[in-house]
Amino acid sequence: MKAIGHIHLIWRAGKGSRRISVGTIKKSASEGIRFQYNQEGVEQAKKLGFVHYEGFPDTDKIYNENVIEIFGQRLMRSERPDLQDFYDFWNIDLSKKEDKYYMLAFTQGLLPTDNFEFLAHFNPVKNLSFVTEITNLLKSQIPSDKVADGDVLRYELEPNNQYDNNAVKVFKEDLYLGHIKLIHCSVFHKTNKQFNLTVQGTEKNGVLKRIFVKASL
């Protein structure tokens, strides 16, 4: 079993809005890497302003050419002076840094210029370790001094959540912080082993704006 399953193309209307899976990137030995839109998600997203991802204009088509090349344009360029810090933050296996599918899965392809991200279905393989993010922080308004880099967190599975049967709630001691991101949360439900959760980094301005956490088996 490989660590990375499918990768979902996620869109949301803006910060604080719900994430919607609008497409899926699939990789196989026989068919290579292909992409298609998730019709139910596309219909939900269109009501909020979604059109399509640049390079993939037809939401009814299955794309099998230049898929990873187009999505891979979001990855950090190798000439960046802070490249090693980037690798360290996202816990990258340097032997796989040229693998765009791997890099998209592990770095989420985040850009400050749009509302897309790429969230992988991870499988609970031995020594799995990836960085994810806690959601709902805009609503929580948690003071910035409550969480620091390196803090150990705990989590609880929430299979009866109204939005996601794979939901995972995250706490620092008894303080509720938020949930693990959509899609990323599913791997927590696939194993009886306990993940170790530690704070990888934060963005704050009086209150916590973002909390990135490293999840490790």
C-alpha positions as CSV (number, residue, x, y, z in Angstrom):
1,M,0.0,0.0,0.0
2,K,1.3,3.4,-1.0
3,A,1.2,6.4,1.3
4,I,-0.6,8.6,-1.2
5,G,-3.9,7.7,-2.8
6,H,-5.9,10.1,-4.9
7,I,-5.4,13.9,-4.5
8,H,-8.5,16.1,-4.3
9,L,-8.6,19.6,-5.9
10,I,-10.2,21.7,-3.2
11,W,-11.9,25.1,-3.7
12,R,-13.5,27.5,-1.3
13,A,-15.1,30.9,-1.8
14,G,-12.8,32.6,0.7
15,K,-11.1,32.4,4.1
16,G,-13.5,30.9,6.6
17,S,-15.7,29.3,3.9
18,R,-16.2,25.6,3.7
19,R,-13.8,23.5,1.6
20,I,-15.4,21.7,-1.4
21,S,-13.8,18.9,-3.4
22,V,-14.3,20.0,-7.0
23,G,-12.0,17.4,-8.7
24,T,-9.8,14.4,-8.3
25,I,-6.3,13.6,-9.5
26,K,-5.6,9.9,-9.9
27,K,-2.4,8.1,-10.6
28,S,-2.0,4.5,-11.8
29,A,0.7,2.5,-13.5
30,S,-1.5,1.7,-16.5
31,E,-3.2,5.0,-17.1
32,G,-0.7,7.5,-15.8
33,I,-2.0,10.7,-14.0
34,R,-5.5,11.8,-14.9
35,F,-7.9,14.5,-13.6
36,Q,-11.6,14.8,-13.6
37,Y,-14.1,17.1,-11.9
38,N,-16.4,15.9,-9.1
39,Q,-19.8,16.9,-10.5
40,E,-21.5,17.2,-7.1
41,G,-18.8,19.4,-5.8
42,V,-18.7,21.5,-8.9
43,E,-22.4,22.2,-8.7
44,Q,-22.1,23.2,-5.0
45,A,-19.1,25.4,-5.8
46,K,-20.7,27.1,-8.8
47,K,-23.4,28.5,-6.5
48,L,-20.6,30.3,-4.7
49,G,-18.7,31.6,-7.7
50,F,-16.5,28.7,-8.9
51,V,-15.9,28.5,-12.7
52,H,-13.1,26.0,-13.4
53,Y,-9.4,25.5,-12.8
54,E,-7.2,27.3,-15.4
55,G,-6.0,24.7,-17.9
56,F,-9.0,22.5,-17.4
57,P,-12.0,24.4,-18.8
58,D,-14.4,21.5,-19.5
59,T,-15.9,20.3,-16.3
60,D,-17.3,17.2,-18.0
61,K,-14.0,15.9,-19.5
62,I,-11.5,13.4,-18.2
63,Y,-8.1,14.9,-18.7
64,N,-5.1,12.6,-19.2
65,E,-2.5,14.9,-20.8
66,N,-0.2,17.3,-19.1
67,V,-2.2,17.0,-15.8
68,I,0.7,17.0,-13.4
69,E,2.7,19.5,-15.5
70,I,-0.2,22.1,-15.2
71,F,-0.9,21.5,-11.5
72,G,2.9,21.3,-10.8
73,Q,3.3,24.9,-11.8
74,R,2.1,25.7,-8.2
75,L,5.2,24.1,-6.7
76,M,8.1,26.1,-5.3
77,R,10.8,26.8,-7.8
78,S,14.2,25.2,-7.1
79,E,16.0,28.5,-7.3
80,R,14.2,29.9,-4.3
81,P,16.8,30.9,-1.5
82,D,14.4,29.6,1.2
83,L,13.9,26.2,-0.5
84,Q,15.4,24.1,2.3
85,D,13.2,25.8,4.9
86,F,10.2,25.0,2.7
87,Y,11.3,21.3,2.5
88,D,11.8,21.2,6.3
89,F,8.4,22.8,7.0
90,W,6.5,20.4,4.9
91,N,8.5,17.4,6.1
92,I,9.6,16.5,2.6
93,D,11.6,13.3,1.7
94,L,14.3,14.9,-0.4
95,S,14.7,11.7,-2.5
96,K,11.2,12.5,-3.8
97,K,11.5,16.3,-4.3
98,E,11.4,15.9,-8.2
99,D,8.2,13.8,-8.0
100,K,5.5,16.4,-8.7
101,Y,2.6,14.1,-7.6
102,Y,4.3,13.5,-4.2
103,M,5.2,17.2,-3.8
104,L,1.6,18.3,-4.6
105,A,0.3,15.8,-2.0
106,F,2.7,16.8,0.7
107,T,2.8,20.6,0.3
108,Q,-0.9,21.1,-0.7
109,G,0.0,23.4,-3.6
110,L,-1.0,26.5,-1.6
111,L,-0.8,29.9,-3.2
112,P,-1.8,33.3,-1.7
113,T,-3.3,34.3,-5.1
114,D,-6.3,31.9,-5.3
115,N,-8.6,29.7,-3.3
116,F,-7.4,26.3,-4.4
117,E,-5.5,23.6,-2.5
118,F,-4.6,20.0,-3.0
119,L,-5.5,17.5,-0.3
120,A,-4.3,13.9,-0.5
121,H,-6.0,10.7,0.7
122,F,-3.2,9.3,2.8
123,N,-3.0,5.7,3.8
124,P,-1.7,4.6,7.2
125,V,1.6,3.1,6.1
126,K,4.5,2.6,8.5
127,N,6.2,5.8,9.5
128,L,3.7,8.0,7.6
129,S,4.3,11.7,8.5
130,F,2.6,14.7,6.9
131,V,1.7,18.3,7.6
132,T,-1.9,19.3,7.7
133,E,-3.9,22.3,9.1
134,I,-6.6,23.0,11.7
135,T,-9.8,24.5,10.3
136,N,-12.4,26.9,11.8
137,L,-9.9,29.2,13.5
138,L,-11.6,32.3,12.3
139,K,-14.7,31.3,14.2
140,S,-12.7,30.2,17.3
141,Q,-10.8,33.5,17.8
142,I,-8.2,31.8,20.1
143,P,-5.6,34.1,21.7
144,S,-2.3,33.8,20.0
145,D,-0.4,32.9,23.2
146,K,-2.4,29.6,23.7
147,V,-0.5,27.6,21.1
148,A,3.2,27.6,20.2
149,D,5.5,25.7,17.8
150,G,6.3,22.2,19.1
151,D,3.2,21.9,21.3
152,V,1.8,18.4,21.6
153,L,-1.9,18.2,20.7
154,R,-4.5,15.5,21.0
155,Y,-7.5,14.5,18.9
156,E,-10.8,12.8,18.9
157,L,-12.6,11.0,16.0
158,E,-16.0,12.4,15.3
159,P,-17.7,10.0,12.9
160,N,-21.1,11.5,13.3
161,N,-20.2,15.0,12.2
162,Q,-23.0,16.5,10.1
163,Y,-20.5,17.6,7.4
164,D,-18.0,14.8,7.3
165,N,-18.1,11.2,8.6
166,N,-14.3,11.3,8.8
167,A,-14.1,14.4,11.0
168,V,-11.4,14.7,13.6
169,K,-11.5,17.3,16.4
170,V,-8.2,18.7,17.7
171,F,-7.4,20.0,21.2
172,K,-4.5,21.4,23.2
173,E,-5.2,19.8,26.6
174,D,-8.9,20.7,27.1
175,L,-8.9,23.7,24.7
176,Y,-10.8,22.9,21.5
177,L,-8.9,24.3,18.5
178,G,-10.7,23.1,15.4
179,H,-10.8,20.1,13.0
180,I,-8.3,18.4,10.8
181,K,-8.7,19.5,7.2
182,L,-11.2,17.8,4.9
183,I,-9.8,14.6,3.1
184,H,-6.7,14.6,5.4
185,C,-8.9,13.6,8.3
186,S,-9.8,10.2,6.7
187,V,-6.5,8.5,7.4
188,F,-7.1,9.0,11.2
189,H,-10.1,6.7,10.8
190,K,-8.2,4.0,8.8
191,T,-6.0,2.9,11.6
192,N,-6.1,1.7,15.2
193,K,-2.7,3.3,15.8
194,Q,-2.6,6.7,17.4
195,F,-1.1,9.6,15.5
196,N,1.3,11.9,17.2
197,L,0.2,15.5,16.6
198,T,2.6,18.4,17.1
199,V,2.4,22.1,16.1
200,Q,4.6,22.7,13.0
201,G,3.9,26.4,12.6
202,T,1.4,29.1,13.3
203,E,0.2,32.4,11.8
204,K,-1.1,34.9,14.4
205,N,-2.1,38.5,14.9
206,G,-3.5,38.8,18.4
207,V,-5.5,35.6,17.7
208,L,-4.4,32.4,16.0
209,K,-5.1,32.7,12.3
210,R,-3.6,29.4,11.1
211,I,-2.2,26.3,12.9
212,F,-0.2,23.8,10.9
213,V,0.3,20.4,12.6
214,K,2.6,17.4,11.8
215,A,0.8,14.1,12.1
216,S,3.0,11.1,12.5
217,L,2.5,7.3,13.0
